[in-house]
Amino acid sequence: MLAGVATAQAQTPPTRDPAQIPAGTYAVDPNHTQVGWRVSHMGFTNYAGGFSDVSGTLQLTPKDPAAAKLTIKIPVASVTTTSGKLTDELKGDQWLDGGKYPEMTFVSTKVAPAGKDHAKVTGDLTLHGVTKPVTLDVTLIGAGVNPLDKKMTVGFEATGVVRRSEFGVKTYLPLIGDDLHLTIAGAFEKQD
């Protein structure tokens, strides 16, 4: 086991140079992809939670970043907080209504490079049965061969703000903030 760790530590560090990333189809690594959210709780605190079991694909074209395509699927039932009671409430019909709307999706429609390792990615977000355009600020975190599983992996962080009321999630407005701050820490593994 220690020999494997030593070998992993000796690998080339990830690159932030898009020109060094192979083009192709990448799939979400669900074990290393997280979707976090936070919302104002009565103006006293920023309450945070997350989603897991994310799936999706990324068509990556480093020589033509504007041609990239991204699809992310987030199971609503995976929502979690530090309070079991609140987690159950969020899954219910007054909030996310996971029984009726089991999945949240984001499908990119436009990628606008904003520097060597940044982009504005606009797409259609479907939440609570409503689809609206959302723009995410995306930063390349790093890319390279994962030293443990030997798969070409690329990681991005995407951030954006969604007004939950525009998607029909209006419970306790304005006590609980309307602005839902999203952060997606996405790891993608090359498939072809």
C-alpha positions in Angstrom: 0.0 0.0 0.0 2.7 2.5 0.9 4.5 1.7 -2.4 1.3 2.8 -4.2 1.1 6.0 -2.3 4.8 6.8 -3.0 4.3 6.1 -6.7 1.2 8.4 -6.7 3.1 11.2 -5.0 5.9 10.9 -7.7 3.4 11.6 -10.6 3.5 14.8 -12.6 1.3 17.4 -11.0 -1.9 18.5 -12.7 -1.7 21.2 -15.3 -3.8 24.4 -15.6 -2.8 24.8 -19.3 -5.9 23.9 -21.4 -3.6 23.2 -24.4 -2.3 20.1 -22.6 -5.7 18.6 -22.0 -6.8 15.9 -24.5 -10.1 16.6 -26.4 -12.8 14.0 -26.0 -15.8 12.9 -23.9 -15.4 13.1 -20.2 -17.9 11.7 -17.6 -18.6 13.0 -14.2 -16.7 11.1 -11.4 -19.6 10.9 -8.9 -17.3 10.1 -6.0 -15.3 13.3 -6.4 -18.0 15.7 -7.7 -19.9 17.9 -5.2 -22.7 20.4 -5.6 -22.9 22.8 -2.7 -25.4 25.5 -2.0 -26.0 28.2 0.5 -28.8 30.6 1.2 -29.4 33.4 3.7 -31.2 32.2 6.8 -33.3 35.1 8.1 -30.3 37.4 7.5 -28.5 35.9 10.4 -26.4 33.2 8.8 -25.6 31.7 5.4 -26.9 28.2 5.7 -25.2 25.6 3.5 -25.9 22.1 2.2 -25.1 19.9 -0.7 -26.1 17.3 -3.3 -24.3 14.1 -4.2 -24.5 11.3 -6.8 -24.1 13.8 -9.6 -23.8 12.4 -13.2 -23.2 14.0 -16.5 -20.8 14.5 -19.5 -18.4 17.0 -20.8 -17.5 17.3 -24.5 -14.1 19.0 -24.2 -12.4 20.7 -27.1 -9.4 22.6 -25.7 -8.4 24.0 -29.1 -12.0 25.4 -29.4 -13.2 26.0 -25.9 -16.4 27.7 -27.1 -17.5 24.3 -28.7 -17.5 22.5 -25.3 -20.8 21.0 -24.2 -21.7 20.2 -20.6 -24.7 18.2 -19.1 -25.1 17.7 -15.4 -27.8 15.7 -13.6 -28.3 16.1 -9.9 -30.7 13.8 -8.0 -32.9 16.0 -5.7 -33.2 13.2 -3.1 -29.4 13.5 -2.5 -29.9 16.9 -0.8 -28.3 17.0 2.6 -27.8 19.4 5.4 -26.4 19.1 9.0 -30.0 18.7 10.2 -31.9 15.5 9.4 -35.2 17.3 9.9 -34.4 20.1 7.5 -33.0 17.6 5.0 -36.3 15.8 5.0 -38.2 19.1 4.6 -36.1 20.1 1.6 -37.0 16.9 -0.1 -40.7 17.5 0.5 -43.4 19.1 -1.6 -43.0 22.6 0.0 -39.5 22.9 -1.1 -37.8 20.7 -3.8 -40.5 18.1 -4.1 -38.2 15.3 -5.0 -41.1 12.9 -5.5 -42.5 15.0 -8.3 -39.3 16.5 -9.6 -36.6 13.9 -8.9 -33.8 15.5 -10.9 -32.2 18.9 -11.4 -30.3 19.4 -14.7 -28.0 21.9 -16.3 -27.4 21.7 -20.1 -24.9 24.2 -21.5 -26.0 26.3 -24.5 -23.0 28.7 -24.7 -19.4 28.6 -23.5 -17.6 32.0 -23.6 -13.9 31.8 -22.7 -12.8 34.5 -20.3 -9.1 34.0 -20.1 -6.8 31.0 -20.3 -8.5 28.9 -17.6 -11.8 30.7 -17.1 -15.2 30.7 -18.9 -18.7 31.9 -18.6 -21.0 28.9 -19.3 -24.6 29.6 -20.0 -27.1 26.8 -20.0 -30.6 25.8 -19.2 -31.2 24.9 -15.6 -34.2 22.8 -14.8 -35.3 22.8 -11.2 -38.7 22.1 -9.7 -40.2 21.6 -13.2 -39.1 25.0 -14.4 -36.3 25.6 -17.0 -34.5 29.0 -17.1 -31.2 30.2 -18.4 -28.3 30.4 -15.9 -24.7 31.5 -16.3 -22.0 29.9 -14.3 -18.5 31.2 -13.8 -16.2 28.3 -14.4 -12.5 27.9 -13.5 -10.2 25.1 -14.5 -8.7 23.7 -11.4 -6.4 21.1 -13.0 -6.0 18.2 -15.4 -3.8 15.2 -15.6 -3.6 11.5 -15.2 -5.1 10.4 -11.8 -2.2 8.6 -10.2 -4.5 6.1 -8.4 -6.8 4.9 -11.2 -4.6 6.1 -14.2 -7.6 7.9 -15.9 -7.2 11.2 -17.5 -9.1 13.6 -15.2 -10.0 17.2 -15.4 -11.5 19.3 -12.6 -13.5 22.5 -12.7 -15.2 24.7 -10.2 -18.4 26.5 -11.3 -20.2 29.1 -9.3 -23.5 30.9 -9.9 -26.6 32.4 -8.2 -30.1 31.2 -8.9 -33.2 33.0 -7.7 -35.2 30.1 -6.3 -38.5 32.0 -6.6 -38.1 32.0 -10.4 -38.2 28.2 -10.2 -41.3 28.1 -8.1 -39.5 27.4 -4.8 -41.0 30.2 -2.7 -41.4 28.7 0.8 -40.6 31.2 3.6 -39.7 34.1 1.3 -38.3 36.6 2.3 -37.2 35.1 5.6 -35.2 32.5 3.8 -33.2 34.2 1.0 -34.2 34.1 -2.6 -30.6 33.9 -3.9 -29.3 30.3 -3.9 -25.6 30.4 -4.3 -24.3 27.2 -6.1 -20.8 25.8 -6.3 -20.1 22.8 -8.4 -16.7 21.1 -7.8 -16.7 18.8 -10.8 -14.2 16.0 -11.6 -14.5 14.4 -15.0 -12.8 11.3 -16.4 -11.9 10.8 -20.0 -14.1 8.1 -21.7 -12.6 7.7 -25.2 
